[in-house]
């Protein structure tokens, strides 16, 4: 039991390094709050529900599931939602592949970050 406690403490400490912070557990997964392009776009979106915890959580999920380029493209959707529709309907293979990754990211973000 002591080993499990030390392991959990080490996990929390390591996750806190580098600007990420483990704040709670959701569905058995540690929720990391981070800053980055999606967090900044979320906070700057002017949406009523946007707050530091929610936007930081969404960024934490993005860090685990999207490349830097994917994050920059997704961040643009906050200021230009029509761009998301254009990407979704595009026949470009790279857009199609991005959209699949983005849908998975969005579903995971909703599952992990809801209620923040």
C-alpha positions, 0 to 999 in steps of 0.5 A: 500500500505504501508503494502505491502511495509513493507511486501516486505521489511521484505521478502527481509530482511529475505531471506538475512539471512543465506547466501541466497540473494534475488536478482531479481524476475523471473516469480513472484518467488524470486530468491535466490543465495546460496552456497552449494554442487551444487553451488560449483560443478557448479563453479568448473566444468570449463564450460564457462557459469558457474558464481557465479550468475548462480551457486548460483541461481541453488543452491537456487532452489536446496535448495527448491526442493532437500534434502541434499543427493539429492544435493550431488548426483546431484553435482557429475554429474558436474564432472561425467556426465556419473553417471547421465546416470547410475542413470537415467537408473537404475532399483533401485527404489530410483534412479527412485524416485531421477531422478523424483525429479532431473528432476523437479529441473532441469526444475525449475532451467532452468526456474528461472535461465536462463539469469544469 
